[in-house]
Amino acid sequence: MNIENLIRISATEWEIPTLVRADMRVPVRLFATRELLEQILDDKSIEQAINAATLPGLVGAVIVMPDMHQGYGFPIGGVAATELPHGVISPGAIGYDINCGVRLLASGIEIESARGHMDTLATLLDHYCPSGVGKAGTLKVSIKELDQVLRDGSRWAMKKVYASEADLAHTEEMGRLEGADPAQVSERAKSRGREQIGSLGAGNHFIEVDVVDEIFDEKAAAVMGLRKGCLTLQIHSGSRGLGHQVCTDYVQQFQSAVRKYNIVLPDRELVCAPLDSPEGQSYLGAMRAAANYAFVNRQLLAHSARRAFEETFKSRDAHLHLVYDITHNMGKIETHEIDGRRVKVCVHRKGATRAFGPGSPELPAEYRAIGQPVMVPGSMGTASWVLVGTQGSMQRSFGSSCHGAGRVMSRSRAKKEVRGDELRRQLESRGIEVRAGSLSGLAEEAPQAYKDVDMVVETVCQAGIARKVARLKPVAVIKG
């Protein structure tokens, strides 16, 4: 696929029409500048988006965000909606790390008074928030109690005094997806997850202390409690081994489901089942359970991070209030207007963030006037952004926006081209405290392995599917 084969709608929007391939059910819409498209063409993500456009029951278009890159079957940065009741649900179009997401917390601590404490803060965050591949979390629960976590999500955390009412109010879906069914989660998945609650993991997961560097929307920033020059905290993690195993289990099970329902696919990684089938319902129950686990995981990490802040600064301003907790690997049942009619759909967002606009009843009351907060982390050493959803996102992207910068370099290539020790020295020379479980893991996440996050954010804002609120700059990074 060449850029010349795409239909240019605007400087930030392109289309691949259904006439490109006979099996496409809907077109593909890409939000990207020409420069970002040229980076995207280096991998198979556009081919994956075209393949995704063949899924049964699709409505509207397959949407691709500017942070798009190659994933398992379905491109990361992709959004697709299938109509209920007969449209399909695809584990590969949701992702292995179910409810991987970002939680943003904010404080009243000003950076000028905090500089002498950053070494202590980074060390305490690293100590209280376990990280690394397979690392145990802050809690180990019985299988019986794990089932309660899977069913109740953040409500379980609140009962255990790890969360407040305000935390739940500022978490997508109040931190709990209805319809979660622990019985549909395998024993293998549960055994992997029962010891990992409250852990960060590795890969692109992180905890980052940032300072609010610039504010672009004073009203929205004030509603969120973001003040220029004050410290914030981002937590990026998901459902750990439990969610990964859920996806693994159902990808295997759906290999036979596609044959049973006579579904023809161009890529077996897109295996799926009708939403109203027993197989589809089982996966929905398991996926929602894994999503609830991830909400609890980030809530416990936030609880540990609050402890680190309070021990470091010992002042009222050290309290971290939750701005919002968003997800980016999820299948959600939502109602959207498509071609002039209200349609109940399952929106698959893989490496894409829900970005509901102003007035959406799903949002906390204080955010209905401004739209849903959307966090877009950069890579280590670069800016991160706080955006809000718009009416444009509701009309053109199923209420979705980008979720990060998006990779341009594989992890293996990054490890070959970047030395972890040199990267750490570079970051520390710029005043960024670094705590990393391994230097090779640090190298995998080097800034040069990612697109320019400022360009990605500029693209979605120019396209009208998000609006800038604030830019954050890192002062401490904790990696698994």
N, C-alpha and C positions, 0 to 999 in steps of 0.2 A: 504494500500500500504506500503510495506517494502522496505528498501534500496536494499535488495537482489533481488527484482523484477525489479530493474532498470538496464539498460545496461550502464556500465561505459565506457565513451569514453576517458576521461582523468581525471586528478586529480580535474579538475574544470568544467567538462561537463558530463552530463548524459542524457540518452534518455529513454522515455517510448514509446515503439513501438505500432503501430496500432493494433497488434494482442492481446493487453491487453484487448480491448473491441471492440465488433463487430461494434459499431456505430461510432468509431473514424475515421475521414476522413484523418487526418494527425498525425504524431507523436508529442510528447511533448519533447522539449529540455530544460534542466535545467542547468543553470550556477551556480554551487555551489560546495563548498568543502563538504566532508563527514560530518564534524562538523556542517556546516550550514544546510545541509539536515536533520540532526537529529532534529534540532530546527524546521524546516519546517514541519516535520511529526507530530508535536503536534497539528496542526489544519487541516482544510479541504481544504487547498489551492491546494494540489496536485490533490485531487478529482475534485476541480473546474477547474484545468487546463485540466484534461482529459475530463470533460464535455465541456469545451470550444473547444476542438479538434473535436467536432461534428457539429460545425456551418457550414452551407452551404457556399460553395464557397471558403473555406480556401485553401491557397497554402503554400508550404514550410513546416513549423512546427509551433506549438504554442511554443513561447519562454518564459522562466521564468527566472527572474533575482534573484541574491542571497538575495535581500532584500524582497523576496516574503513572503506574508502572506494573510490570508483569507480576501476576500472582498465580495461585493455584486455580487453573481453569478460568476464573473470572478475574478481570483486572482489579488491582488495588486502586481505589479511587473511583470505583464503579457504583452506579445506582440503577436498580431495575425494579419495576413494580409488576406483579402478576395479580390478576383479578380473582377475587373469591367468587364461588367456592372451588372452581375446578383448576385454576391456575396452579403452577407448581411452586414448590419451595426447594431450593438447592443449597446444601451445606457449603459447597465450594464458593457460592455467591455471597456467603456470609463470612466465611473464613474460619481458620483453625482456632484463633484466639478469640473466642466468642466474648462479646462485650469488652474487648480491649477499649480503653477509654482514657480520658484526661479529666482530672479533677484540679480546679484552680481554687486556691485559698489565698486570702489577703490579710495583711496585718497593718498596724499603724506605726510600725518601726521604720524610721527614716534611715536611708542608707548611710548618711554621713555619721550617724551615731552608732551604726552597726559594723562598720568596716573592721574595727579591731576585734570583733567577735566572730568573724566568718569562719576562721579555722575551727573554733570550738563548735559552731553550729553544724558545719559540714561533717565533723567527726561524730557528733551525736546523732545526726540524721542517718549516717552510715551504720552506726551501732544499733539504733532502735528499729531501723527498717531493713530487715534481712533482704539480701539480693544475691542473684546468681542462679545458674542453671540448676534446677532441682532443689534449690535451697528451701529448708523448712521455714515456716512463717512464725508469727508471734503466738499463734494458737495451734493446739492440736485438739481436735474434737473427735468424739465417737461417731460412728456411722449414723446412729440415731439422731444425734444433734446436727450432723452434717445435713441430713434430710430436712431439718428445720431451716437451716441456712439456705438450702436450695429452694425451699418453698416460700420463705418469708423475706429473703433478702435483707435490706437495711432495717426492716422492722425487727428482725432478730438482733441486729447490732444495737438498736435503740433499747431493747429489753435488757441487754447485757451492759448498758450504760457506755457503749462505745460511740454512740451517735445521739444527736439531739433532734427535736422536731424541726429545727431550722435546717439541719443537715439534710433530712429527708425532703423537705420542701424544695431545696435547691439541688436535688438530684433528679436526673431524667427518670420519668415514671415513678417518682417518689422512692426510687431505689428498689422497686419490686415489680416484676412483670407478673401479671395475673396469668393463670393457666400453667404455671411451672409444675412439672410432674417428676419428682425424684425417682419414681419407679421406672422411668424411661432412661435413667442414667445408669450405665453399666457399673458393676462392682469394680472393675478395673479403673474406671474414671474416678469413682469415689475414693478408692485407695490412693490414687495419685493426688487427690485434692485435699484429703482430710488433714494433712500436715502442712499445707502451704498457705493457709489463710493468713493474710497480713504480710505477704512477701512480694517483692518487686519483680523478681525474675531477671532475665538478661535480654540480650538482643537490643532492640530499640527502646526498651523500657527504661525509665529514669525517674529520679526525683531531682527537681531543679529549683534553686532559689533564684528569683529574679527581682529586678527593681523596675517599677513602672517608669519607663524612660520618656514616653510622650503620650499625651492624651489627645484624641482626635474628636471625641464626642463627650463633652463635659457632662451633659445630662445623663447619658447612659453610664458613664464611668461613676458618677455619683450614686446612681441607683445600685450599682454593683459594689460600691465601697472601695473603689480603686482611686488612690491618691498618688499624684506624681511624686516620685522620689521615695516611695515606701516599698517595703519588701512584700513579695508574693511568693507562693509556692505552687509548683505544678507537680502532679503525680500522674505518671503514665504507666498503667499496668492493666492486666485483664484477668482472665479466668484460669491462668496457669495451666498445670497439667490436666486438670479436670476438663476444661473447655477443649483443649487439644484432643483429648481422648474421645470426647463426645463427637467432635467432627470426624475423627478417624473411624469411629464405630459406624456412623451413619453413612459416610462415603462408601464404606464396604457394603453395608446393607442395601443401599440404593442401587448398587450395580444390578441386583436382581429386580428391583422395583421398576427400572426403566424398561426391562424386558416384559415384565408383567403388564405394564400399562402401554406397551407399544410406543414408547417415546424414542424417537430417533435423534441422536445428538452428534455434532461434529467433533466433540471432545468428551471422552469419558470422565474427565475431571469435573464436568458440569452435571453429573448425575443428580437426579431430582425425583420428586414424587408429587402427585397432586395434593394440594392442601387438604382436601376433604377425604383423602385416603387414610387407612389405618397407619401406613408408613409415614405419611406427611404429618399426621397428628402426633405420632410418637416423637418425631424429630422436633416438632414445635414445643412439646412438653419438656424435652431434654434441653433444647437450646435455651428456653426461658429459665430453666433451673440453673444452667451454667451462667447465664447472664446475672441472675440473682447472686450467685457465688462471687462474681466479679465486683458487683456493687459492694458487697461486704468486704472483699479484699481491699478495695481502695479506701473504704471507710476505716478499716483498721490501720492502714498505712497513714491515713490522715490523723488518726488518734495518736499514733506513735510520733508523727511529725510535730504535732502540737506539744507533746511532751518535750521534744528537743528544743523547740522555740522558747517555751516557758522556762526551761532550765538554763538556757543560754542568756536570755535577756531579763528575766525576773521582773517584768512590768506588765501592766494591764494592756499596753499596746502590743504585747507579744501574742495575744490571742489571735488565732487564725480563724477567720470566719469563712465559710464556704461560699464562694461566688457561684459556682455551678459544677456539676459533674455530667459529662457527656460521653456518649458511646459512639464507637465507629465500626463495629462488626456485629450487625444485628439484623434480624428480620422482624419487622414491626407491622402489625395490622393497623392501617390508617385509612382515612377517607380523603380522597383528593378529587379536585375537579379536573376532568380529562375530556377534551373535546366537547365542552359544554355540559357535561353530566357529572354528577357526584358518584364516585366509584369507590367501593371498598376494596382495598388492595393489600397485598403483602409487599412492603417496600424492603428490598434487600439493599443494605448499605455496607459495602466492604471497603474499609479504608476511606469512608466518607462519613460526615457528621450530620446528624439532624440539625436543621437550621430553620426552625419555625419562625414565621414572621410575627409582627405586632398583632395583638388581638387573639392569638391562639389560646383556646381555653386550657390546653395541656400545660401551659406555663404558669409558674408562680404569679400571683396577682401583681407583684411589683415589677415583673418583667413583661407583662402583657402590653404595656405602652411602648416598650423599646424593642421587643423581639428577643428571641432566645440567645443567651450568650453562647458563643462558639469559640473554642480555644484551638489555635493553630500553632503547635510547637514548631520551632525551627530545629536545626541540628546544633550540636554542642558549639558554643561560641558565637552563634548567630541569634538574631532576634526571634521572639515568639510574638504572636498576635492574639488580641482579644477582639472578636467581631460580634455582630449580631445578625440574626436572620432577617429577611425582608419579605415583603409581599412578592417580590420578584422570584424568590426561591420557592415560594408556595405555588406560583404559576408555572415555573419553568424547570424545576429540578426536584419535584416531590419534596419540597421543604428540606433541601440538603445543600451542603457546601463541602469544601475541601477539609482534610483532617491534618495536614502537615506539609512538609516540603516535598516528600516523595523522592525515592532513590533514583540515582542515575548510574550508580556503580554497585555491582554485586558485593556481598560481604567478602567473598574469597578474593576478589580483585582488590578491595580496599585493604585487606590484610597484607597483600603483596606490595601495594604501593605506599602504604602509610606505616610508619613506626609508632607504636603506641607511646613509647617513652618520649619521643620528640613531640608528639601531639600534646601530651600532658604538659610538657615544659612550655609549649606555645600558649596553651590556655592559661597556665598559671602566670606567665609573664604579662598577660592582659588582665590580671586581677581576678581570675576565676578559680576558685578552689575546686579541686577534682578528687573524687574518691572512686576508684574503680576496682572491681574484683579481679580483672585481668587486663594486661596491656593489649592483648590481641582483640579482646572484646571492645576495648576503647577504640582501636584502629578501625574496626568494622563500622563504627558510627561516626567516623570523621566527617567534618563539615563538607569536604569535597566529594563525599559519597552521595550527597543530596542536591536537589535542585535549590535554586535561590528562593527562599521562603518569601522574601519581600515581593518577588515577581509573581509567585503563586497567589499571594494575597491580593496584590494589585489586580490580577486577572479576575478573580471572583467578584471583587468590588466593582470593577469597571463593567462586568457582565450584569451587575445588579442583583446577584444572589446572596450578597453579604455586604455589611457596612463596617468600616473601621471604628473601633472604640479606643484601643490603647495598644501601644507597643511595649514589650517587656525585653529587658536585657539581662543575661545570666550573670550571676556572681558566685554560684556554687553548683556543681553537678555531681550527682551520685549515680553511678552505673553498676550494673551487676557484672 
